[in-house]
């Protein structure tokens, strides 16, 4: 019985191998003249910071944090109906947890802001006036979007460049804030979201 099973297995394997050869032949027949799949491979001549860790051998491997590799994206949305808030009013929109790496975000308004400006920033949730655990970096109202008028109802990106803290990693829980000269925006709705990796 064992020999019969071996023969059946060998026949099935040979059948699958022939089918694979036919697929390869068909692929080569459809490929452009002179196409070599191996020649088309990209040759890496260096690595970025994370790529160096990922490509290292087991003896030198140091695991990356989830907010650097294989982490899960999380989102916090926010909305605000403006009334007649005075210029310089700070609004707590949502909370960004400790240890989060901010990936991106956006803000949009139901109409243009006219001459009123909006800034999107961060503040320590603990009310200390600092956004880092060492209490050395002060709250910043324009951390993710410097104060500016919004002349469109389309989405405006947050944390879009290194200069406005793309990929910033929080060391404590923070408020996401909005600061505006809002009197000219009475009755308008502002909505948005912030995306981050935590684990």
Secondary structure, DSSP 8 states (H G I E B T S, - for coil): -HHHHHHHHHHHHHHHHHHHHHHHHHHHHHS-TT--TTTTS-------HHHHHHHS-TTT-----TTTTT--EEEEEEEEE--S--TTEEEEEEEE-TT-EEEEEEEEESS--TT--EEEEEEETTSSSBSSTTS-SB-EEEEEEEEE----SS-EEES-SGGGTTT-B-SS-EEEEEEE--GGGTT-EEEEEEEEE--
